Amino acid sequence: MGFLNPVNLLYAGSIAVLVAIYFRSRARPTIEVSSLMLFEQAAAPVSRVRTLRTDLLFWLEVAALALIVLGLAGPYVEGPPAAFAGRSHVLVFDLGAAMGARQGGKTRLDLAKAEAVHLVDSAPSGEDFTVLGYGLDAHVVRSDLSARPALVAAIEALRPMAVAGTPDALSAALMRAQTAGRIDVFADRPIPSAVLAQAALGDRIHFHQVGAPAGNLAIVSLDPGVPRVSPGHVTVKSFYPLTHECELAIEADRKIVFDRALLLGPGEQATVPFGPLAAGGLVHARILTPDPLAADNDRWALAPLNKADPVLVVSPDRTVRDDLARILLAVNRNFIVTAISPADFRRSVEGAKRYSLTVMHDCFVAGVKTDSLLLVYPPAMKPVPGGPLAGFAVASALKPVRMLASGASNAGLELDSARVAKLPDWMARTISGEMPGARVTFPLAAVGMIPQGRFGLLAFDVRRHLLLDPDKLDALVATINLVRELTSAADVRVVSTGAYLDIPAGKSARVVDPMGHIKELAADRWGRVRMRPMLAGHYTVSSGSGAVNVYANYYNASESDLSARPAAETVETAGAPAPAPVGAPREVRPLATVLVALALVALIAESVVLLGHARRWRAWNV
């Protein structure tokens, strides 16, 4: 117990004032009479009466004052969160990839849906249901459903996604369900204790674990190599408890280039070489051996096409031009690279040509005809007033800076200098940087695609052979990845499931997902549609600009491991209420309202007593 405003207890002095008033009024009572003729005058006594004479009215007034003072001080008591007595019911479903694992012809999600439907059928009539799902994030499937057909239809429409169900998404789902009287969670893995502690739902939450441990095979990664130069590599992993066969096939240009049966030991991860490939293009690796989870059995990659495309490198520094040319030829040895200074470019005939990629370092030359543009350490410039780069601006250089490994403030690569750029809305930051000791980050690498072309940014300086320094490979990897992004085929994209993807589309686009479902997407003001593949497989995006084939890859070590079981002490019995988490926040219950109500009762009782006195004495002015 405590007080929210303990300073208000000073008002308790009003009780002392009440006592003083009673001393004053009761010490020498005054009696009104009709005449003083029958009274004899006498001197007043020297001594004063000090006895406090109390009655029921006095104690009622003391009680009212005491209750009001306590109410003003804001007393409260603490206790565990009270269970809601409402009739709202929330069903929370894990929609991660592991819920798509098949057992006996049914997926784990099918088992969860059957259990949920049985729970709905046994619920009292009139109870409202809300259906939530979570994967990378939480979302409401349907809310405030009391009609059984609509509720069952909403449950049956749930489908697993090729993403991992995250604890943060589960926490968000439980937060949405805070006001429900009962919450049922359906998943194949117990709720993490940290999530339970944060939610603090007490016995309102009930966990239903579905599925039994099972083995699985998964493709971890696929590197197509360089056609006719270096072999490719595919990495597969077994999650079976015993040695298991894995038949692996690889297609390139719709032809089988690798087909072999492997024997993998328990938990073994093997990297298998293949090739070199005869030509670039789409490469597809797949596991032919049946296993419970299909989402991680396919993987796609793009092998360099090695086309003889013209590439322009513009820089005032000769050594930088030579380094960038080497990097470009390492990405595609068939590039026709022209390296030139800004001054010589303006005087030459090179400006009349069209380039597949233009790389500008520490300069900006307007009017270059190019399909893709990469700005490296661009010079300071005011915001571009119009055109595709409208809003793009570059501030002065910062020295030194740190490249962040994953957008977080942790130790990364130290760089000599970088410039802070303001990106247009259609460009996405891929690598962040910060000044040592500062908390504000800025883009070190960014990329974007609009109908006018593809644009990339490397905000750090590459002088003093930075890209060839073996101690600073992160800068080289960032440059190579950006060059590959800008020179890849425009009609084929390979991404990870759950990643956002922008595709030039004009006004709108028609998307067909791997299940054959069709969705219409409207373009933004930059003429792009944004999609987020949540299923592994092939998507087709059709628009006035043509068709784009999107291939979404999925692999997650925790979701692919269907045999993983948590520690015994964290496993909760399916259908049993989760225990109240230790150290969970306690609920504060204010008592002010109760005390004020009691004070009103005391005042009403005092009024009743006064009315009784008035009736008995026939004095209605008391």
C-alpha positions as CSV (number, residue, x, y, z in Angstrom):
1,M,0.0,0.0,0.0
2,G,1.1,3.6,-0.6
3,F,0.0,7.1,-1.5
4,L,0.2,8.8,-4.9
5,N,0.1,12.3,-3.4
6,P,1.4,11.9,0.2
7,V,1.8,15.7,0.6
8,N,-2.0,16.0,0.7
9,L,-1.9,14.3,4.1
10,L,-1.2,17.8,5.5
11,Y,-4.9,18.5,5.2
12,A,-5.3,16.2,8.2
13,G,-4.9,19.5,10.2
14,S,-8.5,20.2,9.4
15,I,-9.4,17.6,12.1
16,A,-7.6,19.6,14.7
17,V,-9.6,22.7,13.5
18,L,-12.8,20.7,14.0
19,V,-11.8,19.7,17.6
20,A,-11.0,23.4,18.3
21,I,-14.4,24.4,17.1
22,Y,-16.0,21.9,19.4
23,F,-13.9,23.1,22.3
24,R,-15.1,26.7,21.6
25,S,-18.7,25.9,21.1
26,R,-19.3,23.4,23.9
27,A,-17.2,25.1,26.7
28,R,-19.9,27.8,27.5
29,P,-23.1,26.8,25.9
30,T,-25.6,29.7,25.2
31,I,-29.3,29.1,25.9
32,E,-32.0,31.4,24.4
33,V,-34.9,32.3,26.7
34,S,-37.9,34.6,26.4
35,S,-37.0,37.0,29.3
36,L,-34.2,37.6,31.8
37,M,-36.5,38.8,34.5
38,L,-36.4,35.6,36.4
39,F,-32.5,35.3,36.2
40,E,-30.1,36.8,38.7
41,Q,-26.9,38.5,37.4
42,A,-23.7,36.8,38.6
43,A,-20.0,37.2,37.8
44,A,-18.4,34.8,35.3
45,P,-16.3,32.0,36.8
46,V,-12.6,32.4,36.6
47,S,-11.9,28.8,35.6
48,R,-12.8,27.5,32.1
49,V,-14.2,24.2,31.2
50,R,-11.6,22.1,29.3
51,T,-13.7,19.0,28.8
52,L,-14.5,18.1,25.1
53,R,-18.0,16.8,25.0
54,T,-18.5,14.7,21.9
55,D,-21.6,13.1,20.3
56,L,-22.5,11.2,17.2
57,L,-22.3,14.3,15.0
58,F,-18.7,15.0,16.1
59,W,-17.5,11.5,15.2
60,L,-19.4,11.5,11.8
61,E,-17.7,14.8,10.9
62,V,-14.2,13.5,12.0
63,A,-14.8,10.4,9.9
64,A,-15.9,12.4,6.8
65,L,-12.8,14.7,7.1
66,A,-10.4,11.8,7.6
67,L,-11.8,9.9,4.6
68,I,-11.6,13.0,2.4
69,V,-8.0,13.7,3.4
70,L,-7.0,10.1,2.7
71,G,-8.8,10.3,-0.7
72,L,-6.8,13.5,-1.6
73,A,-3.5,11.7,-0.7
74,G,-4.3,9.0,-3.4
75,P,-4.0,5.7,-1.5
76,Y,-3.5,2.5,-3.5
77,V,-2.8,-1.1,-3.1
78,E,-0.7,-3.4,-5.3
79,G,-1.6,-6.8,-6.5
80,P,-1.4,-9.2,-9.5
81,P,-3.3,-8.1,-12.6
82,A,-6.9,-9.0,-12.2
83,A,-8.4,-11.4,-14.7
84,F,-10.9,-9.9,-17.1
85,A,-14.4,-11.0,-16.8
86,G,-15.3,-10.0,-20.3
87,R,-16.4,-12.3,-23.0
88,S,-13.7,-11.4,-25.5
89,H,-11.5,-14.2,-26.8
90,V,-8.3,-13.9,-28.8
91,L,-6.8,-16.7,-30.9
92,V,-3.1,-16.1,-31.8
93,F,-1.5,-18.3,-34.5
94,D,2.2,-18.7,-35.3
95,L,2.4,-18.4,-39.1
96,G,6.2,-19.0,-39.4
97,A,7.6,-21.4,-41.9
98,A,7.9,-24.3,-39.5
99,M,4.1,-24.3,-39.1
100,G,4.1,-25.4,-42.8
101,A,5.9,-28.6,-41.9
102,R,3.8,-31.7,-42.9
103,Q,3.1,-34.6,-40.7
104,G,0.8,-37.4,-41.8
105,G,-0.5,-35.4,-44.7
106,K,-1.3,-32.3,-42.6
107,T,0.7,-29.3,-41.7
108,R,1.3,-28.1,-38.1
109,L,-0.9,-25.1,-38.9
110,D,-3.7,-27.5,-40.0
111,L,-3.5,-29.2,-36.6
112,A,-3.6,-25.8,-34.8
113,K,-6.6,-24.7,-36.9
114,A,-8.5,-28.0,-36.0
115,E,-7.8,-27.4,-32.3
116,A,-8.9,-23.8,-32.6
117,V,-12.2,-24.7,-34.4
118,H,-12.9,-27.3,-31.6
119,L,-12.3,-24.6,-29.0
120,V,-14.7,-22.2,-30.9
121,D,-17.4,-24.9,-31.1
122,S,-17.2,-25.4,-27.3
123,A,-17.3,-21.7,-26.4
124,P,-20.4,-20.1,-25.0
125,S,-22.8,-18.5,-27.5
126,G,-22.3,-14.8,-28.0
127,E,-18.6,-14.8,-27.2
128,D,-16.6,-12.4,-29.4
129,F,-13.4,-13.7,-31.1
130,T,-10.4,-12.0,-32.6
131,V,-8.0,-13.9,-34.8
132,L,-4.3,-12.7,-34.8
133,G,-1.3,-14.0,-36.7
134,Y,2.4,-13.3,-36.4
135,G,5.5,-14.0,-38.4
136,L,8.0,-11.2,-38.9
137,D,5.3,-8.9,-37.5
138,A,1.8,-9.2,-36.0
139,H,-1.4,-8.5,-37.8
140,V,-5.1,-8.8,-37.2
141,V,-6.8,-11.4,-39.4
142,R,-10.4,-10.8,-38.3
143,S,-11.8,-9.1,-35.2
144,D,-15.0,-9.0,-33.2
145,L,-16.4,-12.2,-34.7
146,S,-19.3,-13.8,-33.0
147,A,-20.9,-15.6,-36.0
148,R,-19.4,-19.1,-36.1
149,P,-19.3,-19.5,-39.9
150,A,-17.4,-16.3,-40.4
151,L,-15.0,-17.2,-37.5
152,V,-14.3,-20.7,-38.8
153,A,-13.8,-19.3,-42.3
154,A,-11.2,-16.8,-41.0
155,I,-9.3,-19.6,-39.2
156,E,-9.4,-21.9,-42.2
157,A,-8.0,-19.2,-44.4
158,L,-4.7,-18.9,-42.4
159,R,-1.6,-20.0,-44.4
160,P,2.0,-20.4,-43.2
161,M,4.6,-17.9,-44.5
162,A,8.2,-18.6,-45.5
163,V,9.5,-16.4,-42.7
164,A,10.6,-17.0,-39.1
165,G,8.1,-16.2,-36.4
166,T,10.0,-13.7,-34.2
167,P,9.6,-13.1,-30.4
168,D,9.0,-9.4,-31.1
169,A,6.1,-10.2,-33.4
170,L,4.6,-12.5,-30.7
171,S,5.0,-9.7,-28.1
172,A,3.2,-7.3,-30.4
173,A,0.4,-9.8,-30.9
174,L,0.0,-10.3,-27.2
175,M,0.0,-6.6,-26.6
176,R,-2.9,-6.3,-29.0
177,A,-4.7,-8.9,-27.0
178,Q,-4.2,-7.2,-23.6
179,T,-7.9,-6.5,-23.0
180,A,-9.2,-9.9,-23.8
181,G,-10.6,-12.2,-21.2
182,R,-8.9,-15.3,-22.6
183,I,-5.9,-15.6,-25.0
184,D,-5.1,-18.9,-26.8
185,V,-1.7,-19.1,-28.6
186,F,-1.1,-21.9,-31.1
187,A,2.5,-22.6,-32.1
188,D,5.0,-25.4,-32.5
189,R,7.4,-24.0,-29.9
190,P,6.7,-22.8,-26.4
191,I,6.4,-19.1,-25.7
192,P,9.8,-17.6,-24.6
193,S,9.8,-16.8,-20.9
194,A,10.9,-13.2,-21.6
195,V,7.8,-12.7,-23.8
196,L,5.6,-14.1,-21.0
197,A,7.2,-11.8,-18.5
198,Q,6.7,-8.8,-20.7
199,A,3.1,-9.6,-21.5
200,A,2.1,-10.2,-17.8
201,L,-1.2,-11.8,-18.8
202,G,-1.4,-14.2,-15.8
203,D,-3.8,-17.1,-16.2
204,R,-5.6,-15.5,-19.1
205,I,-3.1,-16.9,-21.6
206,H,-3.3,-20.6,-22.7
207,F,-0.6,-22.2,-24.9
208,H,-1.3,-25.0,-27.4
209,Q,1.8,-26.7,-28.8
210,V,1.3,-28.5,-32.1
211,G,3.5,-30.9,-34.0
212,A,6.0,-33.5,-33.1
213,P,9.8,-33.4,-33.6
214,A,10.9,-34.2,-37.2
215,G,14.0,-34.3,-39.4
216,N,14.5,-31.9,-42.3
217,L,16.8,-31.0,-45.1
218,A,17.6,-27.4,-46.2
219,I,19.6,-25.5,-48.7
220,V,21.6,-22.9,-46.8
221,S,23.2,-20.9,-49.6
222,L,23.9,-20.9,-53.3
223,D,26.8,-19.2,-55.1
224,P,26.7,-19.6,-58.9
225,G,30.4,-18.7,-59.3
226,V,31.6,-16.9,-62.5
227,P,30.6,-18.6,-65.8
228,R,33.6,-20.2,-67.5
229,V,35.9,-18.9,-64.8
230,S,35.2,-20.3,-61.3
231,P,32.9,-23.0,-60.0
232,G,29.8,-22.4,-58.0
233,H,29.0,-23.8,-54.5
234,V,25.8,-24.9,-52.8
235,T,25.5,-25.6,-49.1
236,V,23.0,-28.0,-47.7
237,K,22.3,-29.1,-44.1
238,S,20.7,-32.1,-42.5
239,F,18.5,-31.7,-39.4
240,Y,17.9,-35.4,-39.1
241,P,19.1,-37.3,-36.0
242,L,20.6,-40.1,-38.1
243,T,22.5,-40.3,-41.4
244,H,20.1,-39.3,-44.2
245,E,20.2,-39.2,-48.0
246,C,19.9,-35.9,-49.8
247,E,19.4,-35.8,-53.6
248,L,20.5,-32.4,-54.9
249,A,19.8,-31.1,-58.4
250,I,21.0,-27.8,-59.9
251,E,19.5,-26.2,-63.1
252,A,21.0,-23.4,-65.2
253,D,19.3,-22.1,-68.3
254,R,16.6,-24.8,-67.7
255,K,19.2,-27.6,-68.0
256,I,20.3,-29.9,-65.3
257,V,24.0,-29.2,-64.6
258,F,24.3,-31.2,-61.4
259,D,22.3,-34.1,-60.0
260,R,23.8,-36.2,-57.1
261,A,22.7,-38.1,-54.1
262,L,24.6,-37.1,-50.9
263,L,24.7,-38.9,-47.5
264,L,24.7,-36.4,-44.7
265,G,25.4,-37.3,-41.1
266,P,23.3,-36.0,-38.1
267,G,23.4,-32.2,-38.2
268,E,26.0,-32.2,-41.0
269,Q,26.4,-29.2,-43.3
270,A,28.1,-29.8,-46.6
271,T,29.3,-27.4,-49.3
272,V,29.2,-29.0,-52.7
273,P,31.0,-27.5,-55.8
274,F,29.6,-27.5,-59.3
275,G,30.5,-26.0,-62.7
276,P,31.9,-23.6,-63.8
277,L,28.7,-22.8,-65.6
278,A,28.7,-22.3,-69.4
279,A,26.8,-19.1,-69.3
280,G,25.2,-16.6,-66.9
281,G,21.6,-16.3,-65.9
282,L,19.2,-17.8,-63.4
283,V,20.5,-20.8,-61.4
284,H,18.1,-23.0,-59.4
285,A,19.1,-25.5,-56.7
286,R,16.6,-27.9,-55.3
287,I,16.4,-30.9,-52.9
288,L,14.5,-33.7,-54.5
289,T,14.4,-35.9,-51.4
290,P,11.0,-35.6,-49.7
291,D,11.1,-34.0,-46.3
292,P,8.5,-32.3,-44.0
293,L,9.3,-28.6,-44.9
294,A,9.3,-27.6,-48.6
295,A,10.0,-23.8,-48.1
296,D,13.8,-24.4,-47.7
297,N,14.2,-27.0,-50.5
298,D,14.6,-24.5,-53.3
299,R,17.0,-21.6,-53.8
300,W,17.8,-19.3,-56.7
301,A,20.8,-17.2,-57.6
302,L,21.8,-15.0,-60.6
303,A,25.1,-15.9,-62.3
304,P,26.8,-13.0,-64.0
305,L,25.8,-12.6,-67.6
306,N,29.3,-11.3,-68.5
307,K,28.0,-9.3,-71.4
308,A,30.3,-6.9,-73.2
309,D,28.5,-3.8,-71.9
310,P,30.2,-0.4,-72.0
311,V,31.0,1.1,-68.6
312,L,32.3,4.6,-67.8
313,V,34.5,5.6,-64.9
314,V,34.9,9.3,-64.2
315,S,37.2,10.6,-61.4
316,P,39.7,13.4,-61.0
317,D,42.1,10.9,-59.4
318,R,44.0,8.5,-61.7
319,T,44.7,5.9,-59.1
320,V,41.0,5.8,-58.2
321,R,40.1,5.3,-61.8
322,D,42.5,2.4,-62.1
323,D,41.2,0.8,-58.8
324,L,37.5,1.1,-59.9
325,A,38.3,-0.3,-63.3
326,R,39.9,-3.4,-61.7
327,I,36.9,-3.9,-59.5
328,L,34.5,-3.7,-62.5
329,L,36.5,-6.2,-64.5
330,A,36.6,-8.5,-61.5
331,V,32.8,-8.4,-61.5
332,N,32.5,-8.9,-65.2
333,R,35.7,-9.4,-67.2
334,N,33.8,-8.6,-70.4
335,F,33.0,-5.1,-69.4
336,I,34.3,-2.5,-71.8
337,V,35.6,0.1,-69.3
338,T,36.4,3.7,-70.2
339,A,38.3,5.5,-67.4
340,I,38.6,9.3,-67.8
341,S,38.8,12.5,-65.8
342,P,35.9,15.0,-65.7
343,A,37.8,17.6,-67.7
344,D,38.8,15.2,-70.4
345,F,35.3,13.8,-70.6
346,R,33.7,17.2,-71.3
347,R,36.2,17.7,-74.2
348,S,35.9,14.2,-75.7
349,V,33.3,12.4,-77.8
350,E,32.6,9.9,-75.0
351,G,29.6,12.0,-73.9
352,A,27.7,11.0,-77.1
353,K,27.8,7.3,-76.2
354,R,25.4,5.4,-74.0
355,Y,26.7,3.3,-71.1
356,S,25.3,0.4,-69.2
357,L,26.9,1.8,-66.0
358,T,28.5,5.0,-65.1
359,V,30.7,5.4,-62.0
360,M,31.5,8.9,-60.9
361,H,34.0,9.5,-58.0
362,D,34.3,12.9,-56.3
363,C,32.6,14.6,-59.2
364,F,29.2,14.9,-60.9
365,V,29.0,15.2,-64.7
366,A,25.5,16.0,-66.0
367,G,24.1,14.8,-69.2
368,V,25.7,11.3,-69.3
369,K,23.5,8.8,-71.1
370,T,23.5,5.7,-68.8
371,D,21.2,3.0,-67.7
372,S,22.7,2.9,-64.2
373,L,24.6,5.5,-62.2
374,L,26.9,5.0,-59.2
375,L,28.0,8.0,-57.3
376,V,31.2,7.4,-55.2
377,Y,32.1,10.1,-52.6
378,P,30.0,12.7,-54.5
379,P,31.0,16.3,-54.1
380,A,29.0,18.7,-51.9
381,M,25.9,19.9,-53.8
382,K,22.7,21.7,-53.1
383,P,19.4,19.8,-53.3
384,V,18.7,18.9,-56.9
385,P,15.6,20.9,-58.0
386,G,14.0,18.4,-60.4
387,G,14.4,15.2,-62.4
388,P,14.9,11.7,-61.0
389,L,17.4,12.9,-58.4
390,A,15.1,15.6,-57.1
391,G,15.9,16.3,-53.5
392,F,19.3,14.6,-53.6
393,A,21.9,16.7,-51.7
394,V,25.4,16.2,-50.3
395,A,26.9,18.0,-47.3
396,S,30.6,18.5,-46.5
397,A,32.9,15.6,-45.6
398,L,33.2,14.0,-42.2
399,K,36.5,12.6,-40.9
400,P,36.8,9.9,-39.7
401,V,33.7,7.7,-39.9
402,R,32.8,4.2,-39.0
403,M,30.9,1.7,-41.2
404,L,28.3,-0.1,-39.1
405,A,28.1,-3.8,-39.6
406,S,24.3,-4.1,-39.5
407,G,22.8,-0.6,-38.9
408,A,23.6,-0.8,-35.2
409,S,26.1,1.2,-33.2
410,N,28.8,-1.4,-32.9
411,A,32.4,-1.6,-33.9
412,G,32.8,-1.6,-37.7
413,L,35.3,-0.6,-40.4
414,E,37.1,2.7,-39.8
415,L,37.1,4.9,-42.9
416,D,39.1,8.1,-43.5
417,S,36.3,10.2,-44.9
418,A,32.7,10.2,-46.0
419,R,30.1,12.7,-47.1
420,V,26.6,12.9,-45.7
421,A,23.9,12.7,-48.4
422,K,20.2,13.4,-48.3
423,L,18.5,10.6,-50.3
424,P,15.4,10.8,-52.4
425,D,12.4,9.0,-51.1
426,W,12.8,6.2,-53.6
427,M,16.4,5.3,-52.5
428,A,16.9,2.7,-49.7
429,R,19.9,2.8,-47.4
430,T,21.8,-0.5,-47.4
431,I,24.8,0.4,-45.1
432,S,24.9,3.0,-42.4
433,G,27.8,5.0,-40.9
434,E,28.5,7.2,-38.0
435,M,31.2,9.4,-36.5
436,P,33.1,7.8,-33.6
437,G,31.4,8.8,-30.4
438,A,28.2,10.0,-32.1
439,R,24.8,8.4,-32.1
440,V,23.4,9.8,-35.3
441,T,23.8,7.6,-38.4
442,F,23.9,8.5,-42.1
443,P,23.8,6.4,-45.3
444,L,27.2,5.0,-46.5
445,A,25.6,2.9,-49.3
446,A,22.2,3.2,-50.9
447,V,20.4,2.0,-54.0
448,G,17.1,2.7,-55.8
449,M,15.3,1.8,-59.0
450,I,12.8,4.0,-60.9
451,P,11.6,3.9,-64.5
452,Q,14.3,6.4,-65.4
453,G,17.0,4.0,-64.3
454,R,19.0,2.6,-61.4
455,F,21.0,4.7,-59.0
456,G,23.6,3.8,-56.3
457,L,25.6,5.7,-53.7
458,L,28.8,5.0,-51.9
459,A,29.4,7.9,-49.6
460,F,32.9,7.1,-48.5
461,D,36.2,8.0,-50.2
462,V,38.1,5.2,-52.0
463,R,41.4,7.0,-52.3
464,R,44.7,5.5,-51.2
465,H,43.7,2.1,-52.7
466,L,41.0,1.5,-50.1
467,L,39.2,-1.1,-52.2
468,L,42.4,-3.1,-52.6
469,D,43.3,-3.0,-48.9
470,P,43.0,-6.6,-47.5
471,D,42.3,-5.2,-44.0
472,K,39.2,-3.3,-45.3
473,L,37.3,-6.0,-47.2
474,D,34.0,-4.7,-46.0
475,A,34.4,-1.7,-48.3
476,L,35.2,-3.9,-51.3
477,V,32.3,-6.2,-50.6
478,A,29.9,-3.2,-50.4
479,T,31.2,-1.9,-53.7
480,I,30.9,-5.3,-55.5
481,N,27.4,-5.9,-54.2
482,L,26.3,-2.5,-55.4
483,V,27.9,-2.9,-58.8
484,R,26.2,-6.3,-59.2
485,E,22.8,-4.8,-58.1
486,L,23.2,-2.0,-60.7
487,T,24.2,-4.3,-63.6
488,S,22.0,-7.3,-63.0
489,A,19.2,-8.1,-65.4
490,A,16.2,-5.8,-65.0
491,D,13.6,-8.5,-65.6
492,V,14.9,-11.0,-63.0
493,R,15.2,-10.3,-59.3
494,V,16.3,-12.7,-56.5
495,V,15.5,-11.6,-53.0
496,S,15.0,-13.1,-49.5
497,T,11.5,-13.7,-48.2
498,G,10.2,-10.9,-46.0
499,A,12.4,-8.3,-47.8
500,Y,10.7,-5.2,-49.4
501,L,11.2,-4.9,-53.2
502,D,10.6,-1.9,-55.4
503,I,9.9,-2.6,-59.1
504,P,9.3,0.1,-61.8
505,A,5.8,-0.4,-63.1
506,G,4.3,2.8,-64.5
507,K,0.8,3.2,-63.0
508,S,0.1,-0.3,-61.6
509,A,1.2,-3.9,-61.6
510,R,-0.4,-7.3,-61.5
511,V,1.4,-9.8,-59.1
512,V,1.0,-13.5,-59.3
513,D,2.4,-15.3,-56.2
514,P,3.8,-19.0,-56.1
515,M,0.3,-20.2,-55.1
516,G,-1.3,-18.6,-58.1
517,H,-3.1,-15.8,-56.2
518,I,-3.3,-12.5,-58.1
519,K,-3.0,-9.1,-56.5
520,E,-3.2,-5.6,-58.1
521,L,-0.7,-3.0,-56.8
522,A,-0.8,0.7,-57.4
523,A,2.4,2.6,-58.2
524,D,3.7,5.4,-56.1
525,R,4.6,8.9,-57.4
526,W,7.9,7.6,-58.6
527,G,6.3,4.9,-60.8
528,R,7.2,2.0,-58.6
529,V,5.2,-0.8,-56.9
530,R,6.4,-2.1,-53.6
531,M,6.0,-5.8,-52.8
532,R,7.1,-8.0,-49.9
533,P,7.4,-11.7,-50.8
534,M,6.2,-13.8,-47.9
535,L,6.2,-17.2,-49.7
536,A,9.3,-18.9,-51.2
537,G,9.1,-19.4,-54.9
538,H,8.5,-17.6,-58.2
539,Y,6.5,-14.3,-58.5
540,T,5.5,-12.7,-61.7
541,V,5.0,-8.9,-61.8
542,S,3.3,-7.6,-65.0
543,S,2.9,-4.0,-65.9
544,G,3.0,-1.6,-68.8
545,S,6.8,-1.6,-68.4
546,G,6.9,-5.4,-69.1
547,A,7.2,-8.4,-66.9
548,V,9.6,-9.0,-64.0
549,N,10.3,-12.4,-62.5
550,V,11.0,-12.4,-58.8
551,Y,12.4,-15.4,-57.0
552,A,12.2,-15.4,-53.2
553,N,14.6,-17.6,-51.2
554,Y,14.0,-18.8,-47.6
555,Y,16.3,-20.3,-45.0
556,N,16.3,-19.9,-41.2
557,A,18.3,-22.2,-39.0
558,S,15.9,-22.2,-36.1
559,E,12.7,-22.7,-38.2
560,S,14.3,-25.3,-40.5
561,D,15.3,-27.3,-37.4
562,L,12.1,-29.1,-36.8
563,S,13.7,-31.4,-34.2
564,A,14.8,-28.6,-31.9
565,R,13.1,-28.8,-28.5
566,P,13.4,-26.2,-25.8
567,A,14.6,-26.9,-22.3
568,A,12.2,-29.0,-20.3
569,E,11.5,-26.3,-17.7
570,T,10.3,-23.9,-20.4
571,V,7.8,-26.3,-22.0
572,E,4.2,-25.7,-21.0
573,T,1.4,-28.2,-21.3
574,A,-0.8,-27.6,-24.3
575,G,-4.0,-26.1,-23.3
576,A,-2.9,-25.4,-19.7
577,P,-2.7,-21.8,-18.4
578,A,0.7,-20.3,-18.5
579,P,2.1,-19.6,-15.0
580,A,2.2,-16.1,-13.9
581,P,5.7,-14.8,-14.8
582,V,8.1,-14.1,-11.9
583,G,8.8,-10.4,-11.5
584,A,5.8,-9.4,-13.7
585,P,4.5,-5.9,-13.2
586,R,1.9,-5.6,-10.4
587,E,-1.3,-3.8,-10.9
588,V,-2.0,-0.6,-8.9
589,R,-5.5,-0.3,-7.6
590,P,-6.5,3.2,-6.4
591,L,-8.7,3.5,-3.3
592,A,-9.6,7.2,-3.6
593,T,-13.1,6.5,-5.1
594,V,-14.0,4.1,-2.3
595,L,-12.9,6.6,0.4
596,V,-14.8,9.5,-1.1
597,A,-17.9,7.3,-1.3
598,L,-17.5,6.5,2.4
599,A,-17.1,10.2,3.2
600,L,-20.4,10.9,1.4
601,V,-22.0,8.2,3.4
602,A,-20.8,9.8,6.7
603,L,-22.1,13.2,5.6
604,I,-25.5,11.7,4.6
605,A,-25.6,10.0,8.0
606,E,-24.9,13.4,9.7
607,S,-27.7,15.0,7.8
608,V,-30.1,12.2,8.9
609,V,-29.1,12.8,12.6
610,L,-29.6,16.5,12.2
611,L,-33.0,16.0,10.7
612,G,-33.9,13.7,13.6
613,H,-32.9,16.4,16.1
614,A,-34.9,19.1,14.2
615,R,-38.0,16.9,14.2
616,R,-37.7,16.2,18.0
617,W,-37.0,19.8,19.0
618,R,-39.3,21.3,16.3
619,A,-36.5,23.6,15.4
620,W,-36.2,23.4,11.6
621,N,-33.4,25.9,11.4
622,V,-30.7,23.7,12.9
